[in-house]
Amino acid sequence: MKPCVPLSQARPLWLRSARRELLLFGVFALLLLGLGIGLRDPWPSDEPRFALVARLMVEHGQWLFPHRGHELYPDKPPVFMWLQALSYYLTHNWRIAFLLPSLAAALGALALVYDLARRLWNHRSALLAAATLLVTIHFTYQMRNAQIDPLLLGWITLANYGLLRHLLLGPSWRWFAAGCFFAGVGVATKGVGVLALLMLVPYLVARRGHWHPLALPTGGWRWAGGLALFFVPILGWLLPMLLVAHADGDPQHAEYVQNILFGQTVHRYATPTGHIHSPLYFLGIIVADWLPLSLLLPWALPAWWRRLQRRDARFLLPLGWILLVLLFFSFSPGKRDVYILPALPMTALALAPLLPGLLRRRGVRIAVFALTALLAGALTVAAALAIHRHPTWAIRIEQSLDPQIWWMLLGIGAAGLLIAAFTRIRRAPLGWLLFAGVLWAVYGLWGYPMLNGDRSAHDVMAQARAVAGPEAGIGLLAWKEQNLLMAQGPVAEFGFLKPWPQQYADAIAWLRQDPARRWIFSLDDAMGHCVDRRRAIHVGHANRREWWMFQLGAVAPGCTPGVSANQQADDAP
């Protein structure tokens, strides 16, 4: 393999300097992924949960055993919440801090894909690969959210980078050790981080079949030593937790250990209780969510096959790893779109050397142009109909969202049509790049502030405090994480996973202790027929739910609400 050309001597793509191209791309990526940070609070379903756990870590110092309210939260390891808490220490602003780990993971993944593709091929291919990854809808949407999967993508991409630096461009035992270590960090973040090590399977196939270019490192002890580093971050989290749980003898801590080690890994994979889909589910995700990258696959698949027939290991390793990841998640009955998110960077890497040629093909340009025009046109027509005709579907949407959303979508759609008309088929890839920039910028700068009040529960919790007054206590009944996170002033809660009838009984007992200065903030369904709504106050609609406030005078004596079928659906992961 030819040595990597220094960036100062690399052939640029469209500017006169490869350095300037890379700098411009970095600024564009930062704006595309970061615009809107600080303009919204965490939104359901997962963001408020993790932000609440991180905030309670900061407030109470419970770092090994995360809490959701006064209950333990055993669904996920704490690494993501640790990073959110660290971001808060750096920024002292939760609106910024809760999104920083995802932003860092996204920018890091783009940098790693670019650097590895440049080392394997050249600057032009690498820049196009990073740009393709950036404007793929699934990547941009998920990496702008504060969930664990974007961070997992970052760790797995970093692990893959280290392994490929060793297996394709090495030998480099330091990079191999780094790859194994960050695969372990991925496990400590979410159990499936171990999938990064599946990269060794296609490597063994390539080594046995004499593929090229391929590093052939020797020394069994070095392989074992690198793999041993995989366990270091896992044990760094696991051992202190197990020692504390054993030392204090707290049965809640013992239950937490059992759940986090088995209930949220083995059992969730083998016998999931939700998100049941067919084995072909991920093919639909690739076709629809991976646009526009998926538009390239009809041309890329035969090109990949030709290169595999030439025994080019630069394609076998990332493509073989992607296939193993898809097979792993397809075998489980429970599937979510984010499960295959970490496969996106390696897909972009495998596309890298093909992109300069693919993007010159008229068929590819027609497909990308059609995508831009159709999506922009659909947004424009739907928004115009909603504004001027008020169809039933638009009225239903307006029950949960600000009607101004139609003007935002109209602006995005009109801008997209103008971009498509300007770039036309000849410059269709540039047209999608510009349209993606407009879409996500407008969504972040206009959509975040507009939608935040309802989606974050900020407005309904502010209204609850206005009803109760500044000094009164508010007890949360059948609450969601965003309610406790956004609550203002003195609050109490009666458990999150506890059945609603038990929460109701505890809430009424708490209310009786000081009926003049205490209120209950409750989900409508949880009150049943035990609260006279004529004497209660409806405080708002948020997150597709109705919320009420009441005092003891609205409570029917001796009444206990029945178990609602909605709680099980409401608490489903």
Secondary structure, 3 states (H helix, E strand, C coil): CCCCCCHHHCCCCCCCCHHHHHHHHHHHHHHHHHCCCCCCCCCCCCHHHHHHHHHHHHHHCCCCCCEECCEECCCCCCHHHHHHHHHHHHHCCHHHHCCHHHHHHHHHHHHHHHHHHHHHCCHHHHHHHHHHHHCCHHHHHHHCCCCHHHHHHHHHHHHHHHHHHHHCCCCCHHHHHHHHHHHHHHHHHCHHHHHHHHHHHHHHHHHHCCCECCCCCCCHHHHHHHHHCCHHHHHHHHHHHHHHHHHHCCHHHHHHHHHHHHHCCHHHHHCCCCCECCCCHHHHHHHHHCCCHHHHHHHHHHHHHHHHHCCEHHHHHHHHHHHHHHHHHHHCCECCHHHHCCHHHHHHHHHHHHHHHHCCCHHHHHHHHHHHHHHHHHHHHHHHHHHHCCCHHHHHHHCCCCCCHHHHHHHHHHHHHHHHHHHCCCCHHHHHHHHHHHHHHHHHHHHHHHHHHHHCCHHHHHHHHHHHCCCCEEEEECCCHHHHHHCCCCEEECCCCCCHHHHHHHHHHHHHHCCCCEEEEEEHHHHCCCECCCCCEEEEEECCEEEEEECHHHECCCCCCCCCHHHHHHCCC
